[in-house]
Amino acid sequence: MAEKKIIVVGGGLAGLMSTIKAAEQGAHVDLFSIVPVKRSHSVCAQGGINGAVNTKGEGDSPWVHFDDTVYGGDFLA
């Protein structure tokens, strides 16, 4: 059987998990990331994941969620 070769683009949580799982299955995996993996946005997250839950009295909204997401992604999102 031919050796499985996989390229993963992105060193965030999804990219790292994909790389680990593919390697566990015996594939040769190359991981490419524009920044060092230790500097990925998943690693440097602000302490959570943004979401618009519209909690009563909290002032949350889809626009606030959008703003939080863009700001949290260093304006790259």
SEFIZA-3560 file (N, C-alpha, C; in Angstrom, 3 decimals):
REM SEFIZA-3560
<numar><xx>0.837</xx><yy>-1.180</yy><zz>0.000</zz><atom>N</atom></numar>
<numar><xx>0.000</xx><yy>0.000</yy><zz>0.000</zz><atom>CA</atom></numar>
<numar><xx>0.882</xx><yy>1.243</yy><zz>0.000</zz><atom>C</atom></numar>
<numar><xx>0.470</xx><yy>2.257</yy><zz>-0.743</zz><atom>N</atom></numar>
<numar><xx>1.236</xx><yy>3.496</yy><zz>-0.831</zz><atom>CA</atom></numar>
<numar><xx>1.208</xx><yy>4.242</yy><zz>0.502</zz><atom>C</atom></numar>
<numar><xx>2.324</xx><yy>4.907</yy><zz>0.792</zz><atom>N</atom></numar>
<numar><xx>2.402</xx><yy>5.693</yy><zz>2.018</zz><atom>CA</atom></numar>
<numar><xx>1.454</xx><yy>6.885</yy><zz>1.916</zz><atom>C</atom></numar>
<numar><xx>0.699</xx><yy>7.139</yy><zz>2.985</zz><atom>N</atom></numar>
<numar><xx>-0.204</xx><yy>8.289</yy><zz>3.013</zz><atom>CA</atom></numar>
<numar><xx>0.603</xx><yy>9.541</yy><zz>3.324</zz><atom>C</atom></numar>
<numar><xx>0.444</xx><yy>10.562</yy><zz>2.490</zz><atom>N</atom></numar>
<numar><xx>1.109</xx><yy>11.844</yy><zz>2.713</zz><atom>CA</atom></numar>
<numar><xx>0.044</xx><yy>12.921</yy><zz>2.787</zz><atom>C</atom></numar>
<numar><xx>0.089</xx><yy>13.704</yy><zz>3.847</zz><atom>N</atom></numar>
<numar><xx>-0.925</xx><yy>14.727</yy><zz>4.085</zz><atom>CA</atom></numar>
<numar><xx>-0.241</xx><yy>16.058</yy><zz>4.370</zz><atom>C</atom></numar>
<numar><xx>-0.817</xx><yy>17.117</yy><zz>3.820</zz><atom>N</atom></numar>
<numar><xx>-0.372</xx><yy>18.476</yy><zz>4.114</zz><atom>CA</atom></numar>
<numar><xx>-1.483</xx><yy>19.160</yy><zz>4.896</zz><atom>C</atom></numar>
<numar><xx>-1.129</xx><yy>19.732</yy><zz>6.037</zz><atom>N</atom></numar>
<numar><xx>-2.080</xx><yy>20.492</yy><zz>6.847</zz><atom>CA</atom></numar>
<numar><xx>-1.627</xx><yy>21.947</yy><zz>6.822</zz><atom>C</atom></numar>
<numar><xx>-2.550</xx><yy>22.843</yy><zz>6.502</zz><atom>N</atom></numar>
<numar><xx>-2.241</xx><yy>24.271</yy><zz>6.458</zz><atom>CA</atom></numar>
<numar><xx>-2.908</xx><yy>24.940</yy><zz>7.649</zz><atom>C</atom></numar>
<numar><xx>-2.094</xx><yy>25.498</yy><zz>8.531</zz><atom>N</atom></numar>
<numar><xx>-2.604</xx><yy>26.194</yy><zz>9.708</zz><atom>CA</atom></numar>
<numar><xx>-2.231</xx><yy>25.483</yy><zz>10.988</zz><atom>C</atom></numar>
<numar><xx>-1.585</xx><yy>26.220</yy><zz>11.890</zz><atom>N</atom></numar>
<numar><xx>-1.129</xx><yy>25.642</yy><zz>13.146</zz><atom>CA</atom></numar>
<numar><xx>-2.007</xx><yy>25.966</yy><zz>14.330</zz><atom>C</atom></numar>
<numar><xx>-3.283</xx><yy>26.270</yy><zz>14.079</zz><atom>N</atom></numar>
<numar><xx>-4.232</xx><yy>26.497</yy><zz>15.171</zz><atom>CA</atom></numar>
<numar><xx>-4.708</xx><yy>25.168</yy><zz>15.731</zz><atom>C</atom></numar>
<numar><xx>-5.730</xx><yy>25.215</yy><zz>16.560</zz><atom>N</atom></numar>
<numar><xx>-6.222</xx><yy>23.996</yy><zz>17.205</zz><atom>CA</atom></numar>
<numar><xx>-6.651</xx><yy>22.935</yy><zz>16.196</zz><atom>C</atom></numar>
<numar><xx>-7.408</xx><yy>23.329</yy><zz>15.180</zz><atom>N</atom></numar>
<numar><xx>-7.885</xx><yy>22.357</yy><zz>14.193</zz><atom>CA</atom></numar>
<numar><xx>-6.724</xx><yy>21.765</yy><zz>13.405</zz><atom>C</atom></numar>
<numar><xx>-5.767</xx><yy>22.608</yy><zz>13.015</zz><atom>N</atom></numar>
<numar><xx>-4.615</xx><yy>22.113</yy><zz>12.270</zz><atom>CA</atom></numar>
<numar><xx>-3.754</xx><yy>21.166</yy><zz>13.090</zz><atom>C</atom></numar>
<numar><xx>-3.519</xx><yy>21.529</yy><zz>14.342</zz><atom>N</atom></numar>
<numar><xx>-2.717</xx><yy>20.665</yy><zz>15.210</zz><atom>CA</atom></numar>
<numar><xx>-3.408</xx><yy>19.335</yy><zz>15.469</zz><atom>C</atom></numar>
<numar><xx>-4.714</xx><yy>19.382</yy><zz>15.724</zz><atom>N</atom></numar>
<numar><xx>-5.452</xx><yy>18.145</yy><zz>15.994</zz><atom>CA</atom></numar>
<numar><xx>-5.481</xx><yy>17.256</yy><zz>14.755</zz><atom>C</atom></numar>
<numar><xx>-5.673</xx><yy>17.862</yy><zz>13.588</zz><atom>N</atom></numar>
<numar><xx>-5.656</xx><yy>17.092</yy><zz>12.340</zz><atom>CA</atom></numar>
<numar><xx>-4.304</xx><yy>16.430</yy><zz>12.127</zz><atom>C</atom></numar>
<numar><xx>-3.239</xx><yy>17.173</yy><zz>12.407</zz><atom>N</atom></numar>
<numar><xx>-1.885</xx><yy>16.640</yy><zz>12.247</zz><atom>CA</atom></numar>
<numar><xx>-1.651</xx><yy>15.459</yy><zz>13.181</zz><atom>C</atom></numar>
<numar><xx>-2.033</xx><yy>15.611</yy><zz>14.434</zz><atom>N</atom></numar>
<numar><xx>-1.849</xx><yy>14.537</yy><zz>15.420</zz><atom>CA</atom></numar>
<numar><xx>-2.617</xx><yy>13.291</yy><zz>15.018</zz><atom>C</atom></numar>
<numar><xx>-3.894</xx><yy>13.458</yy><zz>14.670</zz><atom>N</atom></numar>
<numar><xx>-4.735</xx><yy>12.302</yy><zz>14.329</zz><atom>CA</atom></numar>
<numar><xx>-4.237</xx><yy>11.596</yy><zz>13.073</zz><atom>C</atom></numar>
<numar><xx>-3.818</xx><yy>12.354</yy><zz>12.066</zz><atom>N</atom></numar>
<numar><xx>-3.303</xx><yy>11.733</yy><zz>10.844</zz><atom>CA</atom></numar>
<numar><xx>-2.006</xx><yy>10.979</yy><zz>11.126</zz><atom>C</atom></numar>
<numar><xx>-1.135</xx><yy>11.565</yy><zz>11.946</zz><atom>N</atom></numar>
<numar><xx>0.123</xx><yy>10.901</yy><zz>12.289</zz><atom>CA</atom></numar>
<numar><xx>-0.134</xx><yy>9.626</yy><zz>13.089</zz><atom>C</atom></numar>
<numar><xx>-1.132</xx><yy>9.659</yy><zz>13.973</zz><atom>N</atom></numar>
<numar><xx>-1.480</xx><yy>8.458</yy><zz>14.740</zz><atom>CA</atom></numar>
<numar><xx>-1.951</xx><yy>7.323</yy><zz>13.830</zz><atom>C</atom></numar>
<numar><xx>-2.496</xx><yy>7.670</yy><zz>12.686</zz><atom>N</atom></numar>
<numar><xx>-2.960</xx><yy>6.661</yy><zz>11.724</zz><atom>CA</atom></numar>
<numar><xx>-1.845</xx><yy>6.219</yy><zz>10.778</zz><atom>C</atom></numar>
<numar><xx>-0.631</xx><yy>6.723</yy><zz>11.001</zz><atom>N</atom></numar>
<numar><xx>0.512</xx><yy>6.284</yy><zz>10.221</zz><atom>CA</atom></numar>
<numar><xx>0.830</xx><yy>7.121</yy><zz>8.998</zz><atom>C</atom></numar>
<numar><xx>0.161</xx><yy>8.243</yy><zz>8.831</zz><atom>N</atom></numar>
<numar><xx>0.423</xx><yy>9.102</yy><zz>7.672</zz><atom>CA</atom></numar>
<numar><xx>1.654</xx><yy>9.961</yy><zz>7.920</zz><atom>C</atom></numar>
<numar><xx>2.345</xx><yy>10.291</yy><zz>6.831</zz><atom>N</atom></numar>
<numar><xx>3.425</xx><yy>11.277</yy><zz>6.887</zz><atom>CA</atom></numar>
<numar><xx>2.751</xx><yy>12.633</yy><zz>6.749</zz><atom>C</atom></numar>
<numar><xx>2.907</xx><yy>13.509</yy><zz>7.749</zz><atom>N</atom></numar>
<numar><xx>2.185</xx><yy>14.781</yy><zz>7.763</zz><atom>CA</atom></numar>
<numar><xx>3.163</xx><yy>15.945</yy><zz>7.775</zz><atom>C</atom></numar>
<numar><xx>2.931</xx><yy>16.902</yy><zz>6.872</zz><atom>N</atom></numar>
<numar><xx>3.660</xx><yy>18.166</yy><zz>6.872</zz><atom>CA</atom></numar>
<numar><xx>2.689</xx><yy>19.250</yy><zz>7.308</zz><atom>C</atom></numar>
<numar><xx>3.059</xx><yy>20.005</yy><zz>8.341</zz><atom>N</atom></numar>
<numar><xx>2.227</xx><yy>21.086</yy><zz>8.869</zz><atom>CA</atom></numar>
<numar><xx>2.851</xx><yy>22.416</yy><zz>8.466</zz><atom>C</atom></numar>
<numar><xx>2.058</xx><yy>23.259</yy><zz>7.820</zz><atom>N</atom></numar>
<numar><xx>2.520</xx><yy>24.581</yy><zz>7.410</zz><atom>CA</atom></numar>
<numar><xx>1.706</xx><yy>25.640</yy><zz>8.143</zz><atom>C</atom></numar>
<numar><xx>2.408</xx><yy>26.618</yy><zz>8.715</zz><atom>N</atom></numar>
<numar><xx>1.741</xx><yy>27.701</yy><zz>9.434</zz><atom>CA</atom></numar>
<numar><xx>2.465</xx><yy>29.004</yy><zz>9.124</zz><atom>C</atom></numar>
<numar><xx>1.706</xx><yy>30.071</yy><zz>8.930</zz><atom>N</atom></numar>
<numar><xx>2.311</xx><yy>31.363</yy><zz>8.609</zz><atom>CA</atom></numar>
<numar><xx>3.095</xx><yy>31.929</yy><zz>9.797</zz><atom>C</atom></numar>
<numar><xx>2.724</xx><yy>31.519</yy><zz>10.994</zz><atom>N</atom></numar>
<numar><xx>3.426</xx><yy>31.940</yy><zz>12.207</zz><atom>CA</atom></numar>
<numar><xx>3.884</xx><yy>30.687</yy><zz>12.949</zz><atom>C</atom></numar>
<numar><xx>4.875</xx><yy>30.807</yy><zz>13.836</zz><atom>N</atom></numar>
<numar><xx>5.237</xx><yy>29.641</yy><zz>14.646</zz><atom>CA</atom></numar>
<numar><xx>4.009</xx><yy>29.132</yy><zz>15.407</zz><atom>C</atom></numar>
<numar><xx>3.889</xx><yy>27.824</yy><zz>15.531</zz><atom>N</atom></numar>
<numar><xx>2.711</xx><yy>27.227</yy><zz>16.167</zz><atom>CA</atom></numar>
<numar><xx>2.470</xx><yy>27.813</yy><zz>17.558</zz><atom>C</atom></numar>
<numar><xx>3.528</xx><yy>28.100</yy><zz>18.294</zz><atom>N</atom></numar>
<numar><xx>3.365</xx><yy>28.670</yy><zz>19.638</zz><atom>CA</atom></numar>
<numar><xx>2.780</xx><yy>30.079</yy><zz>19.603</zz><atom>C</atom></numar>
<numar><xx>2.706</xx><yy>30.696</yy><zz>18.417</zz><atom>N</atom></numar>
<numar><xx>2.138</xx><yy>32.038</yy><zz>18.285</zz><atom>CA</atom></numar>
<numar><xx>0.810</xx><yy>32.033</yy><zz>17.534</zz><atom>C</atom></numar>
<numar><xx>0.246</xx><yy>30.858</yy><zz>17.309</zz><atom>N</atom></numar>
<numar><xx>-1.036</xx><yy>30.793</yy><zz>16.602</zz><atom>CA</atom></numar>
<numar><xx>-2.114</xx><yy>31.473</yy><zz>17.435</zz><atom>C</atom></numar>
<numar><xx>-3.176</xx><yy>31.903</yy><zz>16.784</zz><atom>N</atom></numar>
<numar><xx>-4.242</xx><yy>32.588</yy><zz>17.511</zz><atom>CA</atom></numar>
<numar><xx>-4.946</xx><yy>31.661</yy><zz>18.491</zz><atom>C</atom></numar>
<numar><xx>-4.931</xx><yy>30.365</yy><zz>18.221</zz><atom>N</atom></numar>
<numar><xx>-5.538</xx><yy>29.430</yy><zz>19.173</zz><atom>CA</atom></numar>
<numar><xx>-4.765</xx><yy>29.423</yy><zz>20.485</zz><atom>C</atom></numar>
<numar><xx>-3.448</xx><yy>29.493</yy><zz>20.392</zz><atom>N</atom></numar>
<numar><xx>-2.607</xx><yy>29.498</yy><zz>21.589</zz><atom>CA</atom></numar>
<numar><xx>-2.707</xx><yy>30.846</yy><zz>22.299</zz><atom>C</atom></numar>
<numar><xx>-2.798</xx><yy>31.917</yy><zz>21.521</zz><atom>N</atom></numar>
<numar><xx>-2.798</xx><yy>33.267</yy><zz>22.083</zz><atom>CA</atom></numar>
<numar><xx>-4.201</xx><yy>33.801</yy><zz>22.342</zz><atom>C</atom></numar>
<numar><xx>-5.203</xx><yy>32.933</yy><zz>22.407</zz><atom>N</atom></numar>
<numar><xx>-6.589</xx><yy>33.368</yy><zz>22.603</zz><atom>CA</atom></numar>
<numar><xx>-6.713</xx><yy>34.197</yy><zz>23.869</zz><atom>C</atom></numar>
<numar><xx>-7.703</xx><yy>35.046</yy><zz>23.886</zz><atom>N</atom></numar>
<numar><xx>-7.899</xx><yy>35.963</yy><zz>25.002</zz><atom>CA</atom></numar>
<numar><xx>-8.563</xx><yy>35.303</yy><zz>26.199</zz><atom>C</atom></numar>
<numar><xx>-8.558</xx><yy>34.016</yy><zz>26.261</zz><atom>N</atom></numar>
<numar><xx>-9.123</xx><yy>33.338</yy><zz>27.416</zz><atom>CA</atom></numar>
<numar><xx>-10.486</xx><yy>32.732</yy><zz>27.160</zz><atom>C</atom></numar>
<numar><xx>-10.872</xx><yy>32.622</yy><zz>25.917</zz><atom>N</atom></numar>
<numar><xx>-12.171</xx><yy>32.026</yy><zz>25.647</zz><atom>CA</atom></numar>
<numar><xx>-12.541</xx><yy>32.099</yy><zz>24.181</zz><atom>C</atom></numar>
<numar><xx>-13.748</xx><yy>31.675</yy><zz>23.909</zz><atom>N</atom></numar>
<numar><xx>-14.280</xx><yy>31.706</yy><zz>22.559</zz><atom>CA</atom></numar>
<numar><xx>-15.450</xx><yy>32.674</yy><zz>22.561</zz><atom>C</atom></numar>
<numar><xx>-15.499</xx><yy>33.562</yy><zz>21.578</zz><atom>N</atom></numar>
<numar><xx>-16.562</xx><yy>34.558</yy><zz>21.506</zz><atom>CA</atom></numar>
<numar><xx>-17.868</xx><yy>33.941</yy><zz>21.029</zz><atom>C</atom></numar>
<numar><xx>-18.954</xx><yy>34.447</yy><zz>21.558</zz><atom>N</atom></numar>
<numar><xx>-20.273</xx><yy>34.010</yy><zz>21.113</zz><atom>CA</atom></numar>
<numar><xx>-21.326</xx><yy>35.033</yy><zz>21.510</zz><atom>C</atom></numar>
<numar><xx>-22.324</xx><yy>35.235</yy><zz>20.654</zz><atom>N</atom></numar>
<numar><xx>-23.423</xx><yy>36.158</yy><zz>20.956</zz><atom>CA</atom></numar>
<numar><xx>-24.531</xx><yy>35.374</yy><zz>21.645</zz><atom>C</atom></numar>
<numar><xx>-24.597</xx><yy>35.473</yy><zz>22.960</zz><atom>N</atom></numar>
<numar><xx>-25.594</xx><yy>34.713</yy><zz>23.717</zz><atom>CA</atom></numar>
<numar><xx>-26.787</xx><yy>35.565</yy><zz>24.122</zz><atom>C</atom></numar>
<numar><xx>-26.696</xx><yy>36.888</yy><zz>23.910</zz><atom>N</atom></numar>
<numar><xx>-27.796</xx><yy>37.816</yy><zz>24.175</zz><atom>CA</atom></numar>
<numar><xx>-28.382</xx><yy>37.631</yy><zz>25.577</zz><atom>C</atom></numar>
<numar><xx>-27.505</xx><yy>37.530</yy><zz>26.559</zz><atom>N</atom></numar>
<numar><xx>-27.938</xx><yy>37.416</yy><zz>27.947</zz><atom>CA</atom></numar>
<numar><xx>-28.650</xx><yy>38.699</yy><zz>28.360</zz><atom>C</atom></numar>
<numar><xx>-29.781</xx><yy>38.562</yy><zz>29.000</zz><atom>N</atom></numar>
<numar><xx>-30.598</xx><yy>39.716</yy><zz>29.373</zz><atom>CA</atom></numar>
<numar><xx>-29.784</xx><yy>40.715</yy><zz>30.201</zz><atom>C</atom></numar>
<numar><xx>-29.748</xx><yy>41.949</yy><zz>29.732</zz><atom>N</atom></numar>
<numar><xx>-29.054</xx><yy>43.004</yy><zz>30.458</zz><atom>CA</atom></numar>
<numar><xx>-27.560</xx><yy>43.069</yy><zz>30.216</zz><atom>C</atom></numar>
<numar><xx>-27.007</xx><yy>42.154</yy><zz>29.419</zz><atom>N</atom></numar>
<numar><xx>-25.564</xx><yy>42.125</yy><zz>29.189</zz><atom>CA</atom></numar>
<numar><xx>-25.139</xx><yy>42.994</yy><zz>28.003</zz><atom>C</atom></numar>
<numar><xx>-26.085</xx><yy>43.398</yy><zz>27.157</zz><atom>N</atom></numar>
<numar><xx>-25.743</xx><yy>44.225</yy><zz>26.006</zz><atom>CA</atom></numar>
<numar><xx>-25.070</xx><yy>43.457</yy><zz>24.886</zz><atom>C</atom></numar>
<numar><xx>-25.267</xx><yy>42.152</yy><zz>24.831</zz><atom>N</atom></numar>
<numar><xx>-24.649</xx><yy>41.336</yy><zz>23.786</zz><atom>CA</atom></numar>
<numar><xx>-25.511</xx><yy>41.374</yy><zz>22.524</zz><atom>C</atom></numar>
<numar><xx>-24.870</xx><yy>41.201</yy><zz>21.389</zz><atom>N</atom></numar>
<numar><xx>-25.589</xx><yy>41.206</yy><zz>20.116</zz><atom>CA</atom></numar>
<numar><xx>-24.693</xx><yy>40.582</yy><zz>19.051</zz><atom>C</atom></numar>
<numar><xx>-25.262</xx><yy>40.251</yy><zz>17.899</zz><atom>N</atom></numar>
<numar><xx>-24.413</xx><yy>39.746</yy><zz>16.805</zz><atom>CA</atom></numar>
<numar><xx>-23.325</xx><yy>40.749</yy><zz>16.422</zz><atom>C</atom></numar>
<numar><xx>-23.611</xx><yy>42.045</yy><zz>16.470</zz><atom>N</atom></numar>
<numar><xx>-22.597</xx><yy>43.042</yy><zz>16.122</zz><atom>CA</atom></numar>
<numar><xx>-21.457</xx><yy>43.038</yy><zz>17.147</zz><atom>C</atom></numar>
<numar><xx>-21.780</xx><yy>42.942</yy><zz>18.431</zz><atom>N</atom></numar>
<numar><xx>-20.745</xx><yy>42.871</yy><zz>19.470</zz><atom>CA</atom></numar>
<numar><xx>-19.911</xx><yy>41.607</yy><zz>19.265</zz><atom>C</atom></numar>
<numar><xx>-20.557</xx><yy>40.498</yy><zz>18.921</zz><atom>N</atom></numar>
<numar><xx>-19.838</xx><yy>39.249</yy><zz>18.635</zz><atom>CA</atom></numar>
<numar><xx>-18.880</xx><yy>39.443</yy><zz>17.461</zz><atom>C</atom></numar>
<numar><xx>-19.352</xx><yy>40.070</yy><zz>16.391</zz><atom>N</atom></numar>
<numar><xx>-18.504</xx><yy>40.345</yy><zz>15.228</zz><atom>CA</atom></numar>
<numar><xx>-17.298</xx><yy>41.187</yy><zz>15.635</zz><atom>C</atom></numar>
<numar><xx>-17.551</xx><yy>42.251</yy><zz>16.385</zz><atom>N</atom></numar>
<numar><xx>-16.478</xx><yy>43.136</yy><zz>16.831</zz><atom>CA</atom></numar>
<numar><xx>-15.468</xx><yy>42.385</yy><zz>17.701</zz><atom>C</atom></numar>
<numar><xx>-15.948</xx><yy>41.572</yy><zz>18.645</zz><atom>N</atom></numar>
<numar><xx>-15.056</xx><yy>40.779</yy><zz>19.500</zz><atom>CA</atom></numar>
<numar><xx>-14.214</xx><yy>39.810</yy><zz>18.676</zz><atom>C</atom></numar>
<numar><xx>-14.830</xx><yy>39.191</yy><zz>17.666</zz><atom>N</atom></numar>
<numar><xx>-14.123</xx><yy>38.214</yy><zz>16.835</zz><atom>CA</atom></numar>
<numar><xx>-13.026</xx><yy>38.879</yy><zz>16.018</zz><atom>C</atom></numar>
<numar><xx>-13.344</xx><yy>40.003</yy><zz>15.395</zz><atom>N</atom></numar>
<numar><xx>-12.353</xx><yy>40.716</yy><zz>14.583</zz><atom>CA</atom></numar>
<numar><xx>-11.223</xx><yy>41.236</yy><zz>15.467</zz><atom>C</atom></numar>
<numar><xx>-11.563</xx><yy>41.824</yy><zz>16.609</zz><atom>N</atom></numar>
<numar><xx>-10.551</xx><yy>42.329</yy><zz>17.533</zz><atom>CA</atom></numar>
<numar><xx>-9.678</xx><yy>41.186</yy><zz>18.061</zz><atom>C</atom></numar>
<numar><xx>-10.304</xx><yy>40.079</yy><zz>18.459</zz><atom>N</atom></numar>
<numar><xx>-9.566</xx><yy>38.932</yy><zz>18.992</zz><atom>CA</atom></numar>
<numar><xx>-8.659</xx><yy>38.281</yy><zz>17.964</zz><atom>C</atom></numar>
<numar><xx>-8.969</xx><yy>38.458</yy><zz>16.680</zz><atom>N</atom></numar>
<numar><xx>-8.152</xx><yy>37.899</yy><zz>15.603</zz><atom>CA</atom></numar>
<numar><xx>-7.141</xx><yy>38.887</yy><zz>15.054</zz><atom>C</atom></numar>
<numar><xx>-6.813</xx><yy>39.908</yy><zz>15.835</zz><atom>N</atom></numar>
<numar><xx>-5.869</xx><yy>40.942</yy><zz>15.399</zz><atom>CA</atom></numar>
<numar><xx>-6.265</xx><yy>41.532</yy><zz>14.053</zz><atom>C</atom></numar>
<numar><xx>-7.569</xx><yy>41.668</yy><zz>13.837</zz><atom>N</atom></numar>
<numar><xx>-8.137</xx><yy>42.266</yy><zz>12.633</zz><atom>CA</atom></numar>
<numar><xx>-7.812</xx><yy>41.479</yy><zz>11.368</zz><atom>C</atom></numar>
<numar><xx>-7.523</xx><yy>40.176</yy><zz>11.530</zz><atom>N</atom></numar>
<numar><xx>-7.260</xx><yy>39.297</yy><zz>10.390</zz><atom>CA</atom></numar>
<numar><xx>-8.471</xx><yy>38.455</yy><zz>10.039</zz><atom>C</atom></numar>
<numar><xx>-9.490</xx><yy>38.435</yy><zz>10.896</zz><atom>N</atom></numar>
<numar><xx>-10.680</xx><yy>37.602</yy><zz>10.676</zz><atom>CA</atom></numar>
<numar><xx>-11.593</xx><yy>38.222</yy><zz>9.636</zz><atom>C</atom></numar>
//
